[in-house]
């Protein structure tokens, strides 16, 4: 049973103290041209970088792409061929090499924050799964070519497979799609599906039928709440050796209000190589010198990635009572849903003391010794500063999931 206490300072310290695995080897690639020039030349920001509009292809759900021949096979067996891309692409995701490591290219738009890991030698990944929740919609308005992407995924030296949640790609709303893109060539995605704030998403990237260095890859993006999914199959290299448990990629955002409040939080992140489940040693990356600067921070466990931004400052106080009470939400990771929640409060002697029921919804009226029951909801509001508030999450098999919040 593992208990993790998180505070804002602890999150920032965790991000700062996480070291990247060594060694690091980085290709020298130029950044993209200025946005105005890209837009004038009909380029579009995708979750794999800037691609010319003629090189981006939406294919029907469950269609299969033969990456090298560019032949798309529909579910009914009919086929068509995608034309060769005749325009360069401009990469804004981390640059990776087989000798290890990664480094974001020096651009303001692109991967703002992420957690990644890689396999050494000739080992490669065969399966990634993750869950996350559709965040609140950004309160700031979006215009053309402003996009927010977030996803887990696999990457090789050329290709990237990713189940993607986006805001701004088609309009000012959240939508999901499965993407497969190739540097300097075509970029494919499955049918775009709108999703709702608060929905639970499931992403999966899985290989099968591997032979002579190639595999069939399924990229699945599934809204578990509405039971809507969008799936893409592609046949390409089996050499996917680099993974991200969660990344935030943005284009041309100019205000922190254009980010969803608090961030995006991945849980139940599962990785397999070709033989067994592997435990990632996540390296956290935060792009430096980005404008706007929105309090980016990353924290991880082996099965979760929390990507923070636009975290609001503490509410104002009036005699130790919040003028506007903040709300806290327990975000579970690991285990098996449904989850149950136990919120507790403590003012003194928090290492001991008996738990006793407390009347009322927001705060007790007397000083509390030891941890005592407050609520069994996933989300609570809290009015008193200077006290401790925590939530322990338990899964359907009565095992403690990897989520506990300890708020001063």
N, C-alpha and C positions, 0 to 999 in steps of 0.2 A: 504494500500500500504506500503510495507516494503522495505526499502533500506538498503543494507548491504555493507559497505566499507571494503574491505579486503586488508591488506598489509602483507608482509612476517612476520614482527614482530607481527602483529595482529593474524596471523594464529598460530604462536608458542605460543602466550599468550593464545589463545583460547584453545589450546590443554592442556597447563599446568594448566589452571584454571578449567577445567571440572572435577567435582567430581563424583565418582561412587555412585550409589544409595546404601544405607545401608539396611539391614545388608549384610555381606559377609560371606559365609560359603564355605570352600574349602575342597574337598576330598584330601587325601594323596595318590598320585599315583607316582610311580617311572618314571623317564624319560626313553627314549629308550636306548638300548645299543649303542655302537659306530657305526658310519655309516659303517665302513669297515666290522664289524661283521654282520650287517643287510644285506648288499649287498651279503656277502658270503653265507648267509642263504636264499637267493632268496626273500628278502623283497623289496617292491616297495613303494616309497613315494606317497601317495594319498592326496586329499584335506581333508581327515579325519584322517591322521596319516599314520604310516608304517603298511602295511598289506602284508602278505605272498602272493606271486603271485598266488598261487592256490586258494586264497580266494577272488580274484578280478574278477568280472564277467561283461563283456559287454553283455547287453541284447538288443534285437531289439527295434527300436523306437516304442513307445506306448505300449510296453509290460507291463504286470502287475505282480508285485512280491508279493506273500504272504510271508511276512517276516518270520513268525514263522515256516511255513511248508516248505519254500524254493521252492515253486512251482512257476514257471514262465509261464504265459499264454500269448501266442502271439496274435497278432491282429486277426488272422484267427481262433482263438479258440483252437489251439493245445497247448499242455503243455509239460513241461519237469521239472525235479527237479534238483536243484543245490545241489551238495554234501555239507555235513556239513564241516565247516572250522575246521581244527584240529591244527591250530597254533594260538598263541596269537597275538593280535595287540598291537601297541604302539602308544598311543595317544599323539599328539602334538598340539591339539587345546585346547582352554580354558576348564578348569574343572569346571563344574557347579553342583549345588545342589538345590533342590526345595526350600530351605530356603532363596535363593537369592544370587546374585552376581556371579562373575567369576574371575578367575585368571589364566594367562597362566602358564603352567608347565615350570620348569627351564631348558629350552633347547634352543640352538641357532637356530635350524631349527624349523619351525612351524609358528604360527600366529605372524607376526612381528608387525602389527598394525591393529586396528579394532575399530568399534563403535558398542556397543551392548546395549540391554535393555531386561527386563524380566517382566513377569506378576506375581502378588502376589496371594496368596490364591489358589483357585482351578481354577482360570481363565486360559485360554489357547488361543493360536493363531489359526486362521483359514485361513488367507490369507496374503501373502507378495507379493508385486510387486516392481520392481525397473528397472531403465534404467541406462546404462553406455555406454561408447565408448571404442572400442578396442584401447589401447594405441599404441604408436610407438613401434616397435620391439626393444628389447635391442640391443645395439651395441656390447656388450661383447659376446664372444662365449660361448656356452653351451656344456657340455659333459654329459655322462651317469649319471643319478640320480641327475641331477640339474634341478629343476622345480620351476616355478613361478605360483602360483594360486591366483585368486581373485574372490570374490563371495559375494552375500548376502545369507541369509539362516535362517532356524529354527533348533533348537536343543532341545532334551529332555535329560534326564539323560543318555540315552544309544545311541540314534539315532541322525543322522543329515541328513537333506534334503537341498540340495544346487544346484542352477544353477551356473555352474562354467565356467570361462574363464581360460585357462591354456596356458603356454608357456614352452616347453621342455618335456612335458609328452610323446608325440609321436615323437617329433623332434623339430628343431629350427623354430617353427612357432606357431601362435595362433590358438587355437581350442576351441570349446565349447562342453559341455556334461552336462547332469543332473545326479546328484549323490545321492545315499542313502546308508549310511554305518552304521554298528552296531558295537560298541566296542566289541572286542573279538570274532567276528563272521565274516560274509561275508560283502563285500563291492561291491555294484552294480553301474554301470553307463550305460547310454543310448549310442547310437551310437555317436562316436566322429566326429565332423564336423569342417573342417577348416574354418576360418573367416579372414577377411582382415582388416588391420590397418585403423582406421577411421570409421568402421561400427558401427551403433547403435545397442546395444544389449538390450533385454528385458528379465528379469527373473521373474518367478512366481512360488510360492509354495502355493497350495490351497487344502483344505480338503473338502470332501463330504461324504455322506452316513455314518455318525458317529453313532455307536451303540455299547453298552456294552464296552466302552473304546477304541474302534478301529475306524479308519477312512480310507477311500481311499484318498491317497494323490497324486496329480499331481505335478510333478516338470518339469517345462518348461524352456528351454533356447532357445531363438529365436533371430536370426540375422534379424532385421527389414530391414536393407539395402538390403540384398540379398534374403530376405524371405526364409531363411533356418532355420529350427528349429529341436530340438531333445528333445524328451519327454520321461519321465519315470513315471510309476505309481507304487505305493507300498501300501500295506495294512498293517498298523501297529498302534501303539498307537496314541491316539488323544492328548496326554499330551505334546504337544510342547509349552513350556512356555517361551523359551529364543530365542531371535532373534538377528541377526546382519544385520545392514543396509549396511555393506560393510567391507570386511576383505582382507588383503594381507597375504598369507601364502607361505613361500619359503623353499626350501630344498637345502642345500649345496652350496649356492651361495657364491662366494669368492671375488667379485668385485662389486662396485656400478655400473659399466658399464653393469652388467648383469640385472639390474633393468630397466624397461622402464622409459625414462626421464620424470620428473615432478611427475608422480604418476598415480592414477586411481581415477575417480570421478563419484560417484553414484548420480543420481537425480531422482525425481519423486518416492521416496521411500514411499510406502503405506503399512500400517499394519492394520489388523482387528483382533479383538478377536471374540468370537462366537456370539456377539450381535451387534457390531458396530465398526466403525473405531476408532483406538486409536492413540494418539499422543505420540511418543516415547520420553523418556528422556535419550538420548544416553550417555553412559559412554564410554569414549575413552581410549584405551589401547595401549601402545607402549612398546614392549619388550625391557627390559633393558640389557645392557651388550652384545649386539649382534655384531658380527663381520662378515661382514664389517658394519661400522656405516655410514649410508647414509642419514643423515638429515631427519629422519622420523618425521612426524607431521600429526595430524588429526584435522580437523575442521568439524563441523556439523551444520545443521539446522534441524528442525523436519522432513524435507523431503529430506535431502541430506547428504551425507557422502563423504568428500574429504580426500583421503589418499595420502600424499605427501612423496616422496623419490627421491633421486638423483636430487634435484633441483639445477640447475646450478648457480654458483656465478654470480653477475652482470658483464656484459661485460666491457671491458676496455674502458676508456674515453680518448678522445683527445680534450681538450678545451670544455668540456661539451657535446661533440658529441660522441656517442657510436662508437667505431671502428667497431664492429659487432653489428648491430642493433638487439635488442631482438624482439621476436614475442609474442604477447599476444592473447589469445583465450578466448572468452566469453563462458562459459559452463553453459547453462541454466538448471534449475531444477524447477519442478512444472509447472502448467498451461497446455496448450494444443498446440502442434506443429501445423503448422510451426511457428518458432520464427522470430522476426525481431530485428535488433541490431542498437543501436545508440552509436557510439563512440564520445566522446567529449574531448576537451583539455582545460586547464586553467593554467595560470601562476600567475596571481594576482587577488585579490578580488573574490575568488572562491565561496563565499557564495551568490554572486549576479551577476549582469551584464547580458546583452542581448546576445542571441545566434545569431551568424551571420555566414554565409557560409565562409569557408576558402579554398582557392585554393591550390592544391598540394596534394600529397598522403601521405608523411611521416610526415612532420611537417610544421607549418606555419613559415613565415619569420619574423614575428613581434611578440612582446610580446602581449599576449592575456589576456584581463580582463574578468573574468567570464567564465562560461562554454560555449564553442562554438563547433559547429559541425565539425567533422573530417571525419567520414566514416560510412557506413551502412553495413559493412562486419562483419562476425563472427570473423575473425582474422585480425589483423593489425600488422604492424611493426612500431617501434618507435625509433627515433634517438636521442632525446634530453633528457638529464638528468636534474633533478631539476624542471621539470614541472609536472603537474598532468594530468593523462590520465584515463578515466573511460568509461565503457560500461554499458548501461542500456538495459535489454532484455525484450521484450514484446511478449506475446503469441498471438495465433490466435484470442482470444476473447478480445484482447486489455487490458488484465490485466498484470501487471508487474510480470514477473516470478522472482524466487528467485535467481537472479544472477546479481551482479554488481561488477565490478572490479575498484579499485581506486589505481592507481599505481604512486608512486612518481618518 
